C-alpha cells in the first residue's frame, strides 16, 4: 500500500505518532518490548515505507553509507559489498560503493566526495598502516570503520577496526602443509606494505617456528611495485608469475601459501603451465574462500573469512558511531578464520608411502 503515514501506523498499533517516530529513528529503547512489537506488526500489516527525504530534513542526515574497497575485481570485495548492503538495507540504509586500489590519494578523494554529498559514515577497506591522510575528515565529523586492518599507533581516537585474525589464518594454512610433510613451502604475495599481508606473513613464519623449523629457510616471493597493490599485475596474474619463477628455480617448493584466493588460482594456473599437478606435485593454499575456490579444478584449500558476520559487524559499529560520535575510544574486533581443506593440498611428494 502506498501513501501510508505514521499516523495510520500509530492508529493501527494503538500508540502515539511520537512512539512510531522513536521506533523509525532508531530509539526503540524508549518503549516497552510489547509496544515495539505492536509497532513492527503495524508497519508490516500496512506496508509502511519511511519517506527518506523527510527523514533527512528532520535529522540532517541521509540514510546512505559509503563503502570504499580496493577493487571489486577481487570477488572477496564484491561479496563483502553484498553482505554489507544486505545489513544496511535491513535497517533502511543504502550503500555507495567506491574502488580505491588502495591508493591513499584516491581514498581521500572518495571520502571528500562522500562527505560533500552529506554522507557521514564510511566503511573503509584499506589495510594501509597509516590513516593519516583521512584524519582531517574524521576530525570534521566523519564516522569511520576500518575493515581488514588492526589498530595502529596514530589511529583516530574513535576509529573502529574490524578484521579477521590474519596471523591465525596464515598459521592454520602453513601448519596444514607442515602436517602433510611439506618443508619446502613458499609464501607468495604482492608488496608486504599492507597490514593484512604483514600479519599473514607473520602467521606463516610463526607456523615454522612452532614446528621447530627455521623460518628463515622458507621461500618468500614478494612482487609488485611499492605504490600499487600488485604493480602491473592483478592478483591472479601475480600468482601465475610467482609460480613460473618458483617452479623454474633450483629449490622448487612442494607447497605454496598464497596471499589470497585469486592469487592462489593464479599460482594453480602457473603450476599447470609447468606441466605439474596441483595437489600432487605442488600443493596450494589460498585465503578468503571466495566462491571460485570450491569451483576450481582441483577445489582450493583455503582460509575462510566469516564474511557475513564481518559485514554485519562493520555496519553495526558504523551506525553506532554515526548515532554517537563520542561513544568511546578506538576499538578493534578480530574474528576467527577457519581452514577449509579441499584437494589442492596433499602429502608432500617425498612423504608419500
Helices and strands as residue ranges (DSSP letters): H 6-13, H 17-24, G 28-30, H 33-46, H 52-59, E 64-69, H 75-90, E 94-99, H 104-116, E 121-125, G 132-134, H 135-140, E 143-147, E 160-164, H 166-179, E 185-189, H 195-210, G 215-217, E 219-222, H 235-247, E 255-258, H 261-273, E 283-285, H 291-295, E 302-304, H 307-323, E 331-335, E 338-340, G 349-351
